[in-house]
């Protein structure tokens, strides 16, 4: 009788273990099925969300800043600033506008901190600049106005050259500290 009881207990344990394993397997399968059912509702957009910004270039005569609207991909503020500056570097799409930043200029780095955008350009921004006080103002404020007027998080812009503060870009305008935006540059004066 002891042997019969032992066999019964072993059968009960084997059956219980089998049922437990089956239930565990079914719960895992249901979770997988549940996740699969969610996948279609968590859709990845087929088109990227875009933000329309105003870029500041100059008119053909170089007498004033002029706007060109452009769309850039939505992202965090640092990515938005980089996209805006890269758009300025690539130049206008409209034929009646002119680029304000010299050829060959690249962004070394940039970031936004405490309401100030820090944009570090390669030395070619100074070395390749055509010079002149008015042209220097147009270059500087095309950058400053593009950033301060499009992004509420930015109130000032600090321009850096090769990672350092510089006194001027081309010998006329003080860029040694952050510059406020929203400066309108019209022909013959500001």
HUURWO-V779259 format. One record per residue. N is the residue number from 1. SS is DSSP state (A for helix, B for strand, O for the rest). NEAR is the number of other ideal C-beta (glycine too) atoms within 8 Angstrom. Layout:
<<N SS NEAR> <N SS NEAR>>
This chain:
<<1 O 4> <2 A 5> <3 A 6> <4 A 7> <5 A 8> <6 A 8> <7 A 8> <8 A 8> <9 A 8> <10 A 8> <11 A 8> <12 A 8> <13 A 8> <14 A 8> <15 A 8> <16 A 8> <17 A 8> <18 A 8> <19 A 8> <20 A 8> <21 A 8> <22 A 8> <23 A 8> <24 A 8> <25 A 8> <26 A 8> <27 A 8> <28 A 8> <29 A 8> <30 A 8> <31 A 8> <32 A 8> <33 A 8> <34 A 8> <35 A 8> <36 A 7> <37 A 7> <38 A 8> <39 A 7> <40 O 6> <41 O 5> <42 O 6> <43 O 5> <44 O 4> <45 O 6> <46 O 3> <47 O 4> <48 O 6> <49 O 7> <50 B 8> <51 B 9> <52 B 6> <53 B 12> <54 B 9> <55 B 14> <56 B 13> <57 B 15> <58 B 15> <59 B 10> <60 O 7> <61 O 6> <62 O 9> <63 O 8> <64 O 9> <65 B 13> <66 B 10> <67 B 8> <68 B 11> <69 B 8> <70 B 9> <71 B 7> <72 B 11> <73 B 9> <74 O 8> <75 O 6> <76 O 5> <77 A 9> <78 A 9> <79 A 9> <80 A 14> <81 A 15> <82 A 10> <83 A 11> <84 A 15> <85 A 14> <86 A 9> <87 A 11> <88 A 16> <89 A 10> <90 A 5> <91 O 7> <92 O 9> <93 O 5> <94 O 6> <95 O 3> <96 O 6> <97 B 11> <98 B 9> <99 O 9> <100 O 12> <101 O 10> <102 O 10> <103 O 6> <104 O 7> <105 O 11> <106 O 8> <107 B 12> <108 B 9> <109 B 7> <110 B 12> <111 B 7> <112 B 12> <113 B 6> <114 O 3> <115 O 8> <116 B 12> <117 B 13> <118 B 12> <119 B 14> <120 B 11> <121 B 14> <122 O 11> <123 O 8> <124 A 12> <125 A 14> <126 A 10> <127 A 6> <128 O 9> <129 O 12> <130 O 6> <131 O 7> <132 O 8> <133 A 7> <134 A 7> <135 A 12> <136 A 16> <137 A 12> <138 A 14> <139 A 15> <140 A 13> <141 A 14> <142 A 16> <143 A 16> <144 A 13> <145 A 13> <146 A 15> <147 A 16> <148 A 14> <149 A 8> <150 A 9> <151 O 11> <152 O 3> <153 O 6> <154 O 15> <155 O 7> <156 B 12> <157 B 15> <158 B 12> <159 B 12> <160 B 13> <161 B 13> <162 O 9> <163 O 7> <164 B 6> <165 B 8> <166 O 11> <167 O 6> <168 B 10> <169 O 15> <170 O 13> <171 O 6> <172 O 9> <173 O 10> <174 B 6> <175 O 12> <176 O 6> <177 O 7> <178 O 7> <179 B 12> <180 B 9> <181 O 14> <182 O 7> <183 O 9> <184 O 6> <185 O 9> <186 B 8> <187 O 6> <188 O 4> <189 B 4> <190 O 6>>
